[in-house]
Amino acid sequence: MLILNCPYCGVDAEETELTAGGEAHIKRHGPGSSDDEFHDYLFMRENPKGVHFERWRHSNGCGKWFHAARCTATLEVFGTYSAQTTEPPKEIREAISAKRPGWKWREFE
């Protein structure tokens, strides 16, 4: 079972207490965007076997959204952090690099 720590209330929550919200750090485009940019926003998602950054909501707790870095193959969690963060924190990226040398996800490594 996947267990994530909510960075807001500090609770270690089982996946049954959470709601998955898809991939984190998706660049959203405004009204002036091109059809290609809007297409990419709607349909182009990473679906790796390995390190992935996701959005989660602590739905049966504080109700807040947060981001999690985890391995999709092993369910290993590298850390969780605020949803208002525009990129994964350095300490989480370093923790991933220590266990998965050479990893890459979108523009992050």
Secondary structure, DSSP 8 states (H G I E B T S, - for coil): --EEE-TTT--EEEGGG-EEEEESS-----TT--HHHHHHHHH-----SSEEEEEEE-TTTT--EEEEEEETTT--EEEEEETT-SS--HHHHHHHHHHSTT--BTTB-
